[in-house]
Amino acid sequence: MLKPIALATLVAGTLDILSAFVFAGAVVPVLQTVASGPFGDTVAEGPAGAALGVLTHFAIMAVMVTVYVVAAARVSALNRYWPISGLLYGVALWLVMYWIVLPLRWDSYQTPSELLPIAKQLFSHVICVGLPIAWIARRGTVRPSFN
């Protein structure tokens, strides 16, 4: 189970952070913002803050992946219908991140209400995160039958 977790973390984490860079038009500020979530604004300053942002991003992604892979190992429908499961998981991750985590962390955070930002966020969470996690989990947890 560790191999699909590691692979899905690497793939989904890379796709997700790349989409954030593209949509934000910046690299270092995105990483510093990620690091500031759990560590605060002063810790996230400078190049060290950007490096901490990379580690933080992949740690969060590892948790997201582990939850799905463990569930997929126990609930066969997640593997059988992996495209639907991946889409729904991506939407669930988006809801948790943008409607619970970010508002709890930053008092000034406004939940999304405009179509384009929501579309970008959903693209990242559904296409770049949910689907790759579900596909890799399926490949890593379903054993081939030789009947």
C-alpha atoms as one frame of an Amber mdcrd trajectory, in Angstrom:
protein
   0.000   0.000   0.000   2.972   2.347   0.467   3.925   2.294  -3.216   0.587
   3.664  -4.526   0.547   6.234  -1.712   4.032   7.455  -2.605   3.336   7.463
  -6.349  -0.040   9.207  -6.051   1.449  11.790  -3.685   4.218  12.540  -6.161
   1.942  12.671  -9.222  -1.047  14.508  -7.743   1.151  16.786  -5.664   3.212
  17.784  -8.690   0.192  18.345 -10.937  -1.586  20.343  -8.242   1.326  22.642
  -7.440   2.053  23.174 -11.147  -1.561  24.195 -11.718  -1.297  26.609  -8.786
   1.831  28.154 -10.328   0.115  28.539 -13.707  -3.112  29.987 -12.313  -1.312
  32.316  -9.886   1.378  33.314 -12.367   4.007  32.935  -9.643   6.031  30.255
  -7.889   7.664  31.570  -4.720   4.602  33.462  -3.392   2.433  30.361  -3.859
   4.893  28.233  -1.903   5.246  30.862   0.824   1.472  31.019   1.187   1.314
  27.224   1.545   3.984  27.336   4.249   2.259  30.193   6.065  -0.830  28.038
   6.583   0.526  25.876   9.385   3.658  27.873  10.258   2.584  31.520  10.130
   3.585  34.426   7.931   6.997  35.204   9.444   8.272  31.633   9.130   7.213
  31.519   5.476   9.321  34.485   4.353  12.217  34.193   1.909  13.604  31.174
   0.086  13.384  29.025   3.211   9.653  29.735   3.314   9.305  28.575  -0.284
  11.189  25.351   0.509   8.991  24.834   3.560   5.986  25.391   1.281   7.057
  22.508  -0.960   7.398  20.190   2.037   4.083  21.359   3.477   2.296  20.908
   0.156   3.495  17.335  -0.298   2.774  16.473   3.356  -0.825  17.656   2.935
  -1.079  15.746  -0.335   0.248  12.589   1.349  -2.599  12.801   3.870  -5.180
  13.301   1.102  -3.767  10.352  -0.829  -3.508   8.068   2.197  -7.153   8.651
   3.113  -8.272   7.692  -0.391  -5.927   4.709  -0.839  -6.922   3.215   2.519
 -10.608   3.705   1.678 -10.114   2.191  -1.805  -8.467  -0.875  -0.277 -11.574
  -1.419   1.855 -14.392  -0.259  -0.456 -14.205  -2.024  -3.807 -16.686   0.370
  -5.454 -14.051   3.116  -5.269 -11.816   1.033  -7.520 -14.581  -0.318  -9.735
 -15.890   3.176 -10.476 -12.597   5.012 -10.088 -13.356   7.858 -12.568 -16.528
   8.808 -10.708 -14.845   8.257  -7.343 -11.908  10.429  -8.364 -14.172  13.224
  -9.572 -16.203  13.141  -6.371 -13.090  12.965  -4.205 -11.664  16.006  -5.983
 -14.878  17.936  -5.336 -14.839  16.824  -1.686 -11.233  17.979  -1.306 -12.146
  21.330  -2.868 -15.069  21.766  -0.474 -12.941  20.940   2.555 -10.069  23.192
   1.483 -11.997  26.242   0.298 -14.987  26.134   2.610 -13.438  24.825   5.854
  -9.616  24.877   6.027  -8.852  28.257   4.440 -11.636  30.168   6.252 -10.521
  28.646   9.568  -6.880  29.592   8.954  -7.370  33.129   7.625 -10.120  35.304
   9.114 -10.080  37.532   6.037 -10.502  34.633   3.590 -13.616  34.884   1.442
 -15.123  31.621   0.192 -15.228  31.460  -3.598 -18.196  32.988  -5.369 -17.071
  33.830  -8.918 -17.214  31.265 -11.711 -13.660  31.541 -13.101 -11.823  31.164
  -9.766 -14.107  28.271  -8.816 -13.482  26.608 -12.200  -9.708  26.917 -11.746
  -9.879  25.531  -8.219 -12.081  22.630  -9.275  -9.821  21.864 -12.233  -6.866
  21.598  -9.872  -8.674  19.500  -7.270 -10.653  17.249  -9.614  -8.426  16.798
 -12.681  -4.978  17.211 -11.128  -5.671  15.587  -7.748  -8.837  13.460  -7.501
  -8.566  11.559 -10.775  -4.840  10.720 -10.534  -5.247   9.583  -6.930  -8.194
   7.335  -7.828  -6.443   5.885 -10.884  -3.190   5.161  -9.045  -5.063   3.771
  -6.033  -6.970   1.403  -8.332  -3.806   0.220  -9.999  -2.098  -0.207  -6.633
  -4.876  -1.903  -4.673  -6.700  -4.129  -7.179  -5.088  -7.503  -7.588  -5.350
  -9.105 -11.033  -7.424 -12.276 -11.199  -6.197 -15.173 -13.284  -9.490 -17.022
 -13.666
